[in-house]
Amino acid sequence: MRRHRNVKIVATLGPASDDYEMIRALHEAGADVFRLNMSHGDHAEIKVRHGIIRQIEKDLNSPIGILADLQGPKLRVGTFANEEEELVVGAMVRLDLDDAEGDVNRVKLPHKEIFDALEPGAHLLVNDGKIKLRVKDCGANFADCEVIVGGTISNRKGVNVPDVVLPLAALSDKDRKDLEFVCDLGVDWLALSFVQRPSDVEEARALCKDRAAILSKIEKPSAVTNFDAILKVSDGIMVARGDLGVELPVQNVPPIQKQLVRKCRAAAKPVIVATQMLESMIDSPMPTRAEVSDVATAIYEGADAVMLSAESAAGSFPIEAVTTMDNVAREVEADPTYTEIIEASRTAKRNSVADGIVAAAREIAETTDIKAICCYSQSGTTALLVSRERPRVPIIALTAYINTARQLSLSWGTNCAVVGKVERFKEAVLGAVRAAKEMDMVTEDDMVVVTAGVPFNTPGSTNILRVAPCAERLIFAADPE
């Protein structure tokens, strides 16, 4: 299914979008990748949604990516005898490992790892940062804290610890079970929560065993600090602005978003900008002007994808939310300023033959009357390199592997087609031209650029480029064998 935009849309599935008709309508409205949130729904529900997506993919002959988002460790306070208490600024409250129900003076924090890492002066944020505590004294099983920002604290509210790297793995026991389940089920991307260091990603990759690509969610200050190393071992990145905006001052998030997007693009790895993009559309058929500007900003920055969370999972207007994102993307990408920004931010990368081939393909396409860049890609690497170039013409990624096509559905500008294996370059050119025609991107009078690797079916071997006519008789005339 051809999109008339380059940025991709990720839509989260949930109670508002869990049957065939709705999920198909979301895909037809513009959703390229569906997110299965492992924080909500049991394995049986996840399996049903996965099966529906694969059926829609078959019915529409359109590769669809599936992203399974692992929950990660959840840090929460215990319970209160009165269910809730009011903490006032300047008061002292103790967090400890005592099983007794809490009161205004103390409450259980059932995470010894936090006490092991805390130091005086560190901060704890409760209930999405609505309550802020500063550690005055701490030990192996307690932390005495001063209330800096007060408010109502109630049973099992979440706790964030922004100032320290916690001795916690990114994968909880639940995550390990979920990982095995979704990898066996057959998802394309695995999103990791609570990433703090590269070793968190490497642990997940070892468990995944190449059954899915690994996407790291950047939602902690330590992940920002260690970002270059985390990016190196990840296949993609999600800028998870919700938790990031809790653990960091909110004014820090926009420049961090911009920096991370540019680094991902330079590395030719897809990046999603996520959280609260069209939040008001959970209850309203129309977004706010600020939300539209937020989505547009991510697109102007060059993000590969923008994501809907509760808007499509639990909102009253999931189709309208996807349609709004699609419309914003089309309008932004039609703006000449968008092209200027994208091209000005292009990072020259000429470290390999493949880098040179894809850069030449873009330059040829933009200086002559070329209608599309067609790239054969077994592992997806060549298509990612072409995507990094952000060409002005469509990208057609051709692969013999459906899993590669599904993973590329997250990458900027890629229109994926699953084709048979080819052994000779003429077959590749013919296949590219036929795919371009089927997608209504070319006519008999047009030309395309075709890139491929010889010998064929060898990952990472891109070494040839040809400008090819779209009239098959001319292809045969140029290469009768």
Secondary structure, 3 states (H helix, E strand, C coil): CCCCCCCEEEEEECCCCCCHHHHHHHHHHCCCEEEEECCCCCHHHHHHHHHHHHHHHHHHCCCCEEEEECCCCCCECCCECCCEEEECCCCEEEEECCCCCECCCEEECCCHHHHHHCCCCCEEEECCCCEEEEEEEEECCEEEEEEEECEEEECCCEEECCCCCCCCCCCCHHHHHHHHHHHHHCCCEEEECCCCCHHHHHHHHHHHCCCCEEEEEECCHHHHHCHHHHHHHCCEEEEEHHHHHHHCCHHHHHHHHHHHHHHHHHCCCCEEEECCCCHHHHCCCCCCHHHHHHHHHHHHHCCCEEEECHHHHCCCCHHHHHHHHHHHHHHHHCCHHHHHHHHHCCCCCCCCHHHHHHHHHHHHHHHCCEEEEEEECCCCHHHHHHHHHCCCCCEEEEECCHHHHHHHCCCCCEEEEECCCCCCHHHHHHHHHHHHHHCCCCCCCCEEEEEEECCCCCCCCEEEEEEEECCHHHHHHHCCC
